Amino acid sequence: MHDDKKSEGSSFLKRANTEKLREVFQKYASHQKDGEYFMTSEDFVRKFLGLFTDAAFNDESVRLLAGIADTSKDGLISFSEFQAFEGLLCTPDALYKTAFQLFDRQGNGTVSYADFAEVVQKTELHSKIPFSLDSPFIRRYFGEKKQRLINYAEFTQLLHDFHEEYAMEAFRSKDPAGSGYISPLDFQDIMVKVKRHLLTADVKDNLVAVTEGHKVSFPYFMAFTSLLNNMELIKRIYLHSTQGSRTEPVTKDELLFAAQTMSQITPLEIDILFQLTGALQQSGWWRRKKIQASSRIVYSDLSYIAPEHYTKHITTRLAEIKAVESPADRSAFIQILESTYRFTLGSLAGAVGATVVYPIDLVKTRMQNQRTGSFIGEVAYRNSFDCFKKVIRHEGVLGLYRGLLPQLMGVAPEKAIKLTVNDLVRDKFTDKQGVIPLWCEVLAGACAGGSQVVFTNPLEIVKIRLQVAGEIAGGGKVRALSVVRELGLFGLYKGARACLLRDVPFSAIYFPTYAHTKAMFADEDGYNHPLTLLAAGAIAGVPAASLVTPADVIKTRLQVVARTGQTTYSGVWDATKKIMAEEGPRAFWKGTAARVFRSSPQFGVTLVTYELLQRLFYVDFGGSHPTGSEVHKSKPMDAPSNVRINADHIGGYRAAVPLLNGIESKFGLFLPRFGFSQQTSSASKPSS
């Protein structure tokens, strides 16, 4: 819930506009009383929230859920109550407050024993394993005579302790002799019935396997449930142990040491964690070699154990296509389609990035072409800012976009090929655990940089000649086609060696830096907000762009047309010697600032556009996807598979359905979905 709120750019959800909220209320309110409209229980739960839509719905469950908003407890929801609940959904502790209002059956701000018992007795769990409402646990909270009223703060602790007590009572029911042991099948039965909200489908399938056929002791049982309750803490311990890395394998001893310095996670819980990951890895479909199964774990192992209790932010997709059912179905044709898909998105992303920073690129090119050692009076610009002002003064604002068309034509192959090849090579060297060695990241980047030169050098040289054409006052208009005719086929590859000298190290530096910076900026679940993608792309561009500036200077000098009196160069080495002799070492760093200010934001915009396009237009080819694009967490076995988004769920109501699911999945308070005639056959289905 809270993660979803953070996606709004602030701590919590923004309140809905009163008038818009009133329009929504009037749309669903069907009951009129004294000239005022009200929502009935069915209006609110079934029509507005979209829950319990089956014809044989459980009427009692609908009334219980509607009672959360119906604070007057008159069976009707007024607009003021509707608006008040919307405000509650925007609070930081909305999950607990909503649960409290579910149990506050009288609407007086407290929970009595009768209120608590009424709701508990209606849950599916109580029908399977009845909880003793006359136990010492209940008397400790409600008093010996069960007359004590529980306020909100105390209720939050009661709800937390209640399920732990429920699990212990279930254990006692399976161990009537008091031996302290239960069978593996009894262990599975308790977990599926009492703790099913903590079980992913994978964990549920391996509950017996993890016991290795041995009886389950009470300490083991308590440690197992505690581990599942604390998986988010385990993730923090893992990240503390690896100093933020999500791909570094961690041994049991390393995790134990980190756990002791951070929390009270017990050695038994760590043992169970490694047993559980080992059982999952050996179950057939998991990802690593059997020899590694129980010796080391990585972050993704934890993600397959930890359930997503309630809502978690992922980017809304405009299109979603599943090209293959499983990775085993990836044919050569599918892989070609995947590369085409990436190439297309890379072209669009490159065009966006290039357009945003093109004026800076033009200034950079003119600064690098400015000779200082040929003849006096040649210096036209004092610095990059002076160049920027003079271009606007003498050539107009459109002068900043000279050569943009061939640049955009070149961006399609350049950025698209660079991004596609980098992804392709990274895929080949990335294991099924998502781990890739650093040298392979560097190699992938270098391959990406080298591949683009074949396609982009001709367009680069045309762009540069158009960019410097405006420097000659009164000169004729230079067109791209005339430049191509003048140069010829081989001339279009002039400076290709320097281009390789620049682009190969640039990409070899850029892509690994981007990947690691992006991972550093990701949240604890590995998700990257678009702003962190932009920041990672911009930061990675600083060392990549600055360190290869000398090669860029040489390339520029080789590709422009030398004017009368200017030094000419025959090749990379000749240019290097002459620039050093005539202008000194500082000349190799001309335009560094402009290059960084161009390349850094350009690649930041390009990469964030590329990854967001892959999120928005998602196609599953059975291969890898950009890391950080979504939170890949296993859902609890009872999590709803498809919750439809209602456009009328504005403001806090955007979180209403996920939050009500959260009450069930976090606290195990599953309410029966169907009427009594269908409860038996439908007991395994989620209630909302």
C-alpha positions in Angstrom: 0.0 0.0 0.0 2.6 2.5 1.1 4.9 1.6 -1.9 2.0 2.4 -4.2 1.5 5.7 -2.5 5.2 6.6 -2.9 4.7 6.2 -6.6 2.6 9.3 -6.6 5.6 11.4 -5.8 4.7 12.1 -2.2 4.4 10.0 1.0 0.7 9.1 0.6 -2.2 9.2 -1.9 -3.6 12.6 -2.8 -7.1 13.4 -1.7 -9.8 13.5 -4.4 -11.6 16.7 -5.3 -14.9 17.0 -3.4 -17.0 17.8 -6.4 -15.6 14.9 -8.5 -16.0 12.6 -5.5 -19.6 13.7 -5.2 -20.2 12.9 -8.9 -18.8 9.4 -8.4 -21.0 8.9 -5.3 -24.2 10.1 -7.1 -23.4 7.6 -9.9 -23.6 4.6 -7.5 -26.0 5.7 -4.8 -29.3 4.1 -5.4 -31.2 4.6 -2.1 -33.0 7.9 -1.5 -34.1 9.0 2.0 -35.5 12.4 3.0 -34.3 13.9 -0.3 -30.8 12.7 0.1 -29.0 9.8 -1.7 -27.2 7.0 0.1 -25.2 3.9 -1.0 -26.4 0.5 0.1 -24.0 -2.3 1.0 -24.3 -3.7 -2.5 -23.9 -0.3 -4.1 -20.6 0.2 -2.3 -19.0 -3.2 -2.2 -20.4 -4.9 -5.4 -21.0 -2.0 -7.8 -18.5 0.6 -6.8 -15.6 -1.5 -5.5 -16.3 -4.4 -7.9 -16.0 -7.1 -5.2 -18.3 -10.1 -4.7 -19.7 -9.8 -8.2 -21.0 -13.4 -8.5 -24.7 -14.0 -8.4 -24.3 -16.3 -5.3 -22.4 -13.8 -3.3 -22.2 -14.0 0.5 -24.5 -11.3 1.8 -23.0 -11.2 5.3 -19.5 -10.6 4.0 -20.7 -7.7 1.8 -22.4 -6.1 4.9 -19.2 -6.6 7.0 -17.1 -4.8 4.3 -19.7 -2.1 3.8 -19.6 -1.5 7.5 -16.1 -0.2 7.2 -17.3 2.9 5.6 -20.7 2.9 7.3 -19.6 4.5 10.6 -23.2 5.3 11.7 -24.0 1.6 11.3 -27.4 2.3 9.9 -26.9 0.1 6.9 -26.5 3.1 4.5 -23.5 5.1 3.4 -23.9 8.8 3.2 -21.7 11.1 1.1 -20.0 12.4 4.2 -19.2 8.8 5.2 -18.1 8.0 1.7 -15.7 11.0 1.7 -14.5 10.3 5.2 -13.4 6.7 4.1 -11.7 8.2 1.1 -9.7 10.4 3.4 -8.8 7.4 5.7 -7.4 5.5 2.7 -4.9 8.4 2.2 -3.4 8.0 5.7 -0.1 6.3 6.3 -1.7 3.5 8.5 -4.7 3.0 6.3 -4.4 -0.8 6.4 -4.7 -1.0 10.1 -7.4 1.7 10.3 -9.5 0.0 7.8 -9.1 -3.3 9.7 -10.1 -1.5 12.9 -13.3 -0.1 11.3 -14.1 -3.6 10.2 -14.1 -4.8 13.8 -15.6 -1.6 15.2 -19.2 -3.0 14.8 -20.8 -0.3 16.9 -19.0 2.7 15.4 -17.9 4.1 18.8 -14.2 4.0 18.2 -13.5 0.9 20.2 -13.6 -2.9 19.7 -15.4 -5.0 22.3 -15.1 -8.7 22.8 -18.5 -9.2 21.1 -17.3 -7.2 18.0 -14.1 -9.1 17.8 -15.8 -12.5 18.1 -18.5 -11.6 15.6 -15.9 -10.9 12.8 -13.6 -13.8 13.7 -16.3 -16.3 13.7 -17.4 -15.3 10.2 -13.9 -15.9 8.7 -13.1 -19.0 6.6 -10.2 -19.9 8.9 -12.5 -20.2 12.0 -14.8 -22.6 10.1 -11.8 -24.9 9.4 -9.8 -24.5 12.7 -12.0 -22.9 15.3 -10.2 -20.5 17.6 -11.0 -20.7 21.3 -12.6 -17.3 22.2 -12.4 -18.2 25.9 -8.6 -18.7 25.9 -6.1 -17.0 28.2 -5.0 -14.9 25.2 -8.5 -13.4 24.7 -8.8 -12.7 28.5 -5.5 -11.0 28.6 -6.7 -8.5 26.0 -10.4 -8.1 26.9 -10.1 -8.8 30.6 -11.2 -11.7 32.7 -14.9 -10.9 32.2 -14.3 -9.8 28.6 -15.7 -6.3 29.2 -12.6 -4.3 28.4 -12.8 -2.1 25.3 -9.8 -2.0 22.9 -8.8 1.3 21.3 -7.2 1.7 17.9 -3.6 1.6 19.1 -4.1 -1.5 21.2 -6.1 -3.1 18.4 -3.1 -3.0 16.1 -1.1 -5.1 18.5 -4.0 -7.4 19.1 -4.3 -8.1 15.4 -0.6 -8.8 15.2 -0.6 -11.2 18.1 -3.8 -12.9 17.2 -2.5 -14.8 14.2 0.6 -15.9 16.1 -1.6 -17.3 18.8 -3.9 -18.9 16.2 -0.9 -20.8 14.8 0.1 -22.0 18.2 -3.4 -23.1 19.0 -3.5 -25.0 15.7 -0.2 -26.7 16.6 -1.7 -27.8 19.9 -4.8 -29.2 18.2 -2.5 -31.4 16.0 -0.4 -32.4 19.1 -3.0 -33.5 21.7 -0.4 -35.6 23.5 1.8 -32.6 24.1 4.9 -34.3 22.5 6.1 -31.0 20.9 6.0 -32.6 17.5 3.6 -32.8 14.6 3.8 -34.8 11.3 4.9 -33.1 8.0 1.3 -33.4 6.7 -0.1 -31.8 9.8 2.5 -29.0 9.4 1.4 -28.5 5.8 -2.3 -28.5 6.9 -1.7 -25.8 9.5 0.3 -23.6 7.2 -2.2 -23.8 4.3 -5.2 -23.1 6.6 -3.7 -20.6 9.2 -0.8 -19.0 7.3 -1.9 -19.3 3.7 -1.6 -15.5 3.4 2.1 -15.9 3.8 2.5 -18.7 1.3 3.5 -18.2 -2.3 2.5 -21.0 -4.6 6.1 -22.2 -4.7 6.5 -22.3 -0.9 3.1 -24.1 -0.5 4.2 -26.8 -3.0 7.4 -27.5 -1.0 6.1 -27.5 2.6 6.5 -31.2 3.0 9.7 -31.4 1.0 11.4 -28.8 3.3 10.8 -31.1 6.3 12.7 -33.9 4.5 10.1 -36.4 6.0 11.0 -35.6 9.6 8.5 -34.6 12.3 8.2 -30.9 12.8 9.1 -29.6 16.3 7.3 -26.6 17.9 10.5 -24.5 17.7 10.9 -25.3 14.0 7.2 -24.5 13.4 7.5 -21.1 15.2 10.8 -20.3 13.4 9.2 -21.1 10.0 6.3 -18.8 10.5 8.5 -16.1 11.9 10.8 -16.4 8.9 7.8 -15.9 6.5 6.6 -12.9 8.6 10.0 -11.3 8.4 11.0 -11.8 4.8 11.3 -8.1 4.2 13.7 -7.9 7.1 15.7 -10.8 5.7 16.0 -8.9 2.4 17.4 -5.9 4.3 19.9 -8.2 6.0 20.9 -9.7 2.7 21.5 -6.2 1.2 23.4 -5.2 4.4 25.6 -8.3 3.9 26.3 -7.5 0.2 26.6 -3.7 0.6 23.6 -3.2 -1.7 24.3 -5.8 -4.4 21.4 -8.0 -5.4 23.5 -10.4 -7.4 26.3 -11.4 -5.0 25.8 -14.9 -3.6 25.8 -15.1 0.2 26.7 -18.1 2.3 24.8 -19.1 5.5 27.6 -17.9 7.7 27.7 -14.5 6.0 24.0 -14.0 6.4 24.1 -15.2 10.0 26.8 -12.6 10.8 24.8 -9.8 9.1 21.6 -10.9 11.0 23.3 -10.7 14.4 24.5 -7.2 13.7 21.1 -6.0 12.5 18.3 -7.9 14.2 17.1 -10.8 16.3 16.7 -13.2 13.4 17.7 -16.6 14.9 20.2 -19.1 13.5 17.3 -21.6 13.2 15.4 -19.2 10.9 18.5 -18.8 8.7 18.8 -22.6 8.6 15.2 -22.9 7.5 15.7 -20.2 4.9 18.5 -22.1 3.2 16.5 -25.4 3.5 13.6 -23.7 1.8 15.6 -22.1 -1.0 17.3 -25.5 -1.5 14.0 -27.3 -1.8 12.7 -24.7 -4.3 15.9 -24.9 -6.4 15.7 -28.7 -6.6 12.0 -28.7 -7.4 12.8 -28.9 -11.2 12.2 -25.4 -12.7 14.5 -23.3 -10.6 17.5 -21.7 -11.9 20.8 -22.9 -10.5 22.9 -26.0 -10.6 22.1 -28.5 -7.9 25.5 -28.3 -6.4 24.8 -24.7 -5.4 21.3 -25.4 -4.1 21.8 -25.0 -0.4 25.3 -23.4 -0.2 24.6 -19.8 -1.4 21.6 -17.6 -2.1 21.1 -14.4 -4.0 18.4 -11.7 -3.7 16.1 -13.2 -6.3 15.8 -16.4 -4.1 14.2 -14.3 -1.4 11.8 -12.7 -3.8 10.4 -16.1 -4.7 9.7 -16.8 -1.0 8.4 -13.4 0.1 4.8 -12.9 -0.8 3.5 -9.6 -2.0 0.9 -9.0 0.7 -0.9 -6.1 -0.9 -0.5 -3.5 -3.6 3.0 -2.8 -5.0 3.7 -0.2 -7.7 4.4 -1.3 -11.2 4.1 0.7 -14.3 0.6 0.5 -15.9 1.0 -1.1 -19.3 -0.7 0.2 -22.4 -0.2 -3.1 -24.2 0.9 -6.6 -23.0 1.7 -9.4 -25.3 2.9 -12.9 -24.5 4.8 -14.2 -27.5 5.8 -17.5 -25.9 4.3 -19.6 -23.1 7.7 -20.4 -21.6 11.4 -19.7 -22.3 11.7 -23.3 -23.8 9.5 -22.1 -26.7 12.0 -19.4 -27.8 12.7 -20.2 -31.4 15.1 -18.4 -33.7 12.2 -16.5 -35.2 11.1 -15.3 -31.8 14.6 -14.1 -31.0 14.6 -12.2 -34.3 11.3 -10.6 -33.3 12.7 -9.7 -29.9 15.7 -7.9 -31.5 13.3 -6.1 -33.9 11.2 -5.1 -31.0 14.2 -3.7 -29.1 15.5 -2.0 -32.3 12.2 -0.2 -32.8 11.9 1.0 -29.3 15.6 2.0 -29.3 15.0 4.1 -32.4 12.2 6.0 -30.8 14.2 6.5 -27.6 17.3 7.6 -29.5 15.2 10.2 -31.5 13.8 11.6 -28.3 17.2 11.8 -26.6 18.9 13.4 -29.6 16.2 16.1 -30.1 16.4 17.1 -26.4 20.1 17.8 -26.4 20.8 18.7 -30.1 21.7 22.4 -29.5 24.4 21.3 -27.0 25.7 18.9 -29.5 26.0 21.7 -32.1 27.9 23.9 -29.7 30.2 21.0 -28.8 31.0 20.4 -32.5 31.8 24.0 -33.2 34.0 24.3 -30.2 36.0 21.2 -31.1 36.4 22.4 -34.7 37.8 25.7 -33.6 41.6 25.8 -34.4 43.9 27.9 -32.3 47.2 27.2 -33.9 46.7 27.8 -37.7 46.5 31.6 -38.0 45.6 34.7 -36.0 42.1 35.9 -35.7 40.5 32.5 -36.3 39.0 32.1 -32.8 35.3 32.7 -33.1 34.0 31.6 -29.7 35.5 32.3 -26.3 33.7 29.4 -24.7 30.6 27.2 -25.1 28.2 29.8 -23.7 29.6 32.4 -26.1 29.2 30.0 -29.0 25.6 29.4 -27.9 24.8 33.1 -27.9 26.4 33.8 -31.2 24.6 31.0 -33.0 21.2 32.4 -31.8 22.3 36.0 -32.7 23.6 35.3 -36.2 21.6 32.2 -37.2 18.4 32.3 -35.1 17.1 29.7 -32.8 16.7 27.3 -35.7 20.4 27.6 -36.2 20.8 25.5 -33.0 19.1 22.6 -34.9 21.3 22.7 -38.1 21.8 19.1 -39.2 19.0 17.7 -36.9 17.3 15.7 -39.8 20.4 13.6 -40.7 21.0 13.3 -36.9 17.6 11.8 -36.4 18.0 9.6 -39.4 21.3 8.4 -37.9 19.9 8.1 -34.4 17.6 5.2 -35.5 20.5 2.9 -36.4 22.9 4.3 -33.9 21.1 4.2 -30.6 18.9 1.3 -31.6 21.8 -0.9 -32.7 23.8 0.2 -29.6 21.0 -0.7 -27.2 20.0 -3.9 -29.0 23.5 -5.2 -29.3 24.3 -4.4 -25.6 21.1 -6.2 -24.5 21.8 -9.1 -26.8 25.4 -9.7 -25.6 24.4 -9.2 -22.0 21.7 -11.8 -22.4 24.2 -14.3 -23.7 26.5 -13.8 -20.7 23.8 -13.5 -18.0 23.0 -16.7 -16.1 19.5 -17.8 -15.2 20.0 -16.2 -11.8 20.4 -12.8 -13.5 24.1 -12.5 -12.7 26.6 -11.2 -15.2 30.4 -10.8 -14.6 31.8 -7.2 -14.9 34.1 -8.1 -17.7 31.1 -9.4 -19.7 29.3 -6.1 -19.1 32.3 -4.2 -20.4 32.5 -6.6 -23.4 28.8 -6.1 -24.2 29.2 -2.3 -24.1 32.3 -2.5 -26.3 30.4 -4.6 -28.9 27.5 -2.2 -28.8 29.9 0.8 -29.4 31.7 -1.0 -32.2 28.6 -2.2 -34.0 27.1 1.3 -34.4 30.1 2.8 -36.2 29.4 0.8 -39.4 26.0 2.4 -39.7 26.4 5.8 -38.2 29.8 7.1 -39.3 28.3 8.4 -42.7 25.5 10.2 -41.0 27.8 11.6 -38.3 30.1 13.2 -40.9 27.2 14.7 -42.7 25.8 16.1 -39.5 29.1 17.6 -38.5 29.6 19.4 -41.8 26.1 20.9 -41.6 26.8 22.0 -38.0 29.9 23.9 -38.9 28.5 25.3 -42.2 26.9 28.3 -40.4 30.2 29.5 -39.2 31.1 31.0 -42.6 29.4 34.3 -43.1 27.7 34.7 -46.5 28.5 31.1 -47.4 26.1 29.2 -49.6 23.5 26.9 -48.0 24.9 23.4 -47.4 22.5 20.5 -47.9 22.9 17.0 -46.7 22.6 15.5 -50.2 25.3 17.7 -51.6 27.7 16.6 -48.8 27.0 12.9 -49.6 27.7 13.5 -53.3 30.9 15.3 -52.5 32.2 12.7 -50.1 31.3 9.6 -52.0 30.9 6.1 -50.4 34.4 5.9 -49.0 34.5 9.5 -47.9 31.5 8.9 -45.7 33.7 6.6 -43.6 36.4 9.2 -43.1 37.3 9.3 -39.4 35.9 5.8 -38.8 38.9 4.7 -36.9 38.6 7.7 -34.6 34.9 7.0 -34.3 35.7 3.4 -33.2 38.3 4.8 -30.8 35.6 7.0 -29.3 32.5 4.8 -29.4 34.0 1.4 -28.2 35.4 2.8 -24.9 32.4 5.1 -24.4 29.9 2.2 -24.5 32.3 -0.1 -22.6 32.3 2.5 -19.8 28.7 3.7 -20.1 26.6 0.6 -20.0 28.2 -1.2 -17.0 28.2 2.2 -15.1 24.6 2.7 -15.9 23.6 -0.9 -14.9 25.3 -0.6 -11.5 24.1 3.0 -10.8 20.6 1.9 -11.7 20.8 -1.0 -9.2 22.2 1.3 -6.6 19.2 3.7 -7.0 16.6 0.9 -7.0 14.4 0.4 -4.0 14.6 -2.5 -1.7 12.5 -4.6 -4.1 14.7 -3.7 -7.0 12.3 -1.4 -8.7 13.5 1.8 -10.4 11.3 4.9 -10.6 11.6 6.7 -13.9 13.5 9.5 -12.1 16.1 7.1 -10.9 16.5 5.7 -14.4 17.1 9.2 -15.7 19.6 10.0 -12.9 21.4 6.7 -13.5 21.7 7.4 -17.3 22.9 11.0 -16.7 25.5 10.0 -14.1 26.9 7.2 -16.2 27.3 9.6 -19.1 29.7 11.8 -17.2 32.8 9.5 -17.0 32.0 7.9 -20.4 31.7 11.2 -22.3 34.6 13.0 -20.6 37.2 10.2 -20.8 36.8 9.7 -24.6 36.8 13.4 -25.5 40.3 13.2 -27.0 39.1 10.6 -29.5 36.0 12.8 -30.2 38.2 15.8 -31.0 40.4 13.8 -33.4 37.3 12.4 -35.1 35.8 15.9 -35.5 39.0 17.3 -37.0 39.2 14.4 -39.5 35.6 14.7 -40.6 35.2 18.5 -41.1 36.4 20.3 -44.2 39.6 22.3 -43.4 39.3 25.9 -44.6 42.1 27.8 -46.3 45.1 28.1 -44.0 43.9 25.4 -41.6 45.9 22.3 -40.8 44.8 19.2 -42.6 45.1 15.6 -41.2 45.7 12.3 -43.0 44.7 10.0 -40.2 44.3 9.4 -36.5 48.0 9.3 -35.7 48.8 12.3 -37.9 46.0 14.3 -36.3 47.2 13.4 -32.8 50.8 14.5 -33.6 49.8 17.8 -35.3 47.2 18.8 -32.6 49.8 18.1 -29.9 52.5 20.1 -31.7 50.4 23.1 -32.7 47.9 23.4 -29.8 49.3 21.4 -26.9 47.6 18.7 -24.8 44.7 20.9 -23.7 43.4 20.9 -27.3 42.4 17.2 -26.8 40.0 18.2 -24.1 38.2 21.0 -26.1 34.5 20.8 -25.8 34.6 18.4 -22.8 32.0 20.4 -20.9 29.7 20.6 -23.9 30.2 16.9 -24.6 29.4 15.9 -21.1 26.4 18.3 -20.9 25.2 16.8 -24.2 26.0 13.1 -23.8 25.0 12.8 -20.1 21.4 14.1 -20.5 21.0 12.6 -23.9 21.8 9.1 -22.8 19.8 9.7 -19.6 16.7 10.6 -21.7 17.4 7.9 -24.2 17.7 5.1 -21.6 14.7 6.2 -19.5 12.6 6.4 -22.7 13.8 3.0 -23.9 13.0 1.3 -20.6 9.7 3.1 -20.1 8.6 2.1 -23.6 9.4 -1.5 -22.7 7.3 -1.2 -19.7 4.4 0.5 -21.5 4.4 -1.8 -24.5 5.4 -5.0 -22.8 6.1 -8.1 -24.9 7.2 -11.3 -23.3 9.6 -13.1 -25.6 10.7 -15.5 -22.9 14.0 -13.8 -22.6 15.3 -11.2 -20.1 13.7 -7.9 -19.3 15.2 -4.6 -18.1 16.0 -5.0 -14.4 14.1 -2.7 -12.2 11.2 -2.4 -14.6 8.8 -4.0 -12.2 8.7 -5.7 -8.9 8.9 -9.5 -9.5 7.4 -10.9 -6.3 5.6 -14.2 -5.9 2.0 -13.6 -5.0 0.3 -15.3 -2.0 -1.6 -18.3 -3.1 -4.9 -16.4 -2.4 -3.9 -13.2 -4.2 -6.4 -12.1 -6.9 -5.0 -12.7 -10.3 -6.7 -9.8 -12.0 -8.0 -6.7 -10.3 -9.7 -4.4 -12.8 -9.0 -0.7 -12.5 -12.2 1.4 -12.2 -11.9 4.9 -13.5 -14.3 6.0 -10.7 -11.7 5.0 -8.1 -10.2 8.4 -7.6 -8.1 9.8 -4.8 -7.9 7.4 -1.9 -10.3 5.0 -3.6 -7.5 4.0 -6.0 -6.1 2.0 -3.1 -9.4 0.7 -1.7 -9.5 -2.7 -3.5 -5.8 -3.5 -3.0 -6.1 -2.5 0.7 -9.2 -4.6 1.3 -7.3 -7.5 -0.3 -4.4 -6.6 2.1 -6.6 -7.0 5.1 -7.1 -10.6 4.1 -3.6 -11.3 2.8 -1.7 -9.6 5.6 -3.9 -10.5 8.5 -5.5 -13.7 7.2 -9.0 -12.4 7.7 -10.5 -14.2 4.7 -14.3 -13.6 4.5 -16.4 -16.2 2.7 -17.1 -15.1 -0.9 -20.1 -17.2 -1.8 -23.4 -18.0 -0.2 -23.7 -21.0 2.1 -24.8 -23.3 -0.8 -21.5 -22.7 -2.6 -19.0 -22.1 0.2 -17.8 -25.7 0.4 -17.1 -25.9 -3.3 -15.6 -22.5 -3.5 -13.6 -22.3 -0.3 -10.3 -22.2 -2.0 -11.2 -19.0 -4.0 -10.1 -15.6 -2.7 -12.8 -13.5 -1.2 -12.0 -10.4 -3.1 
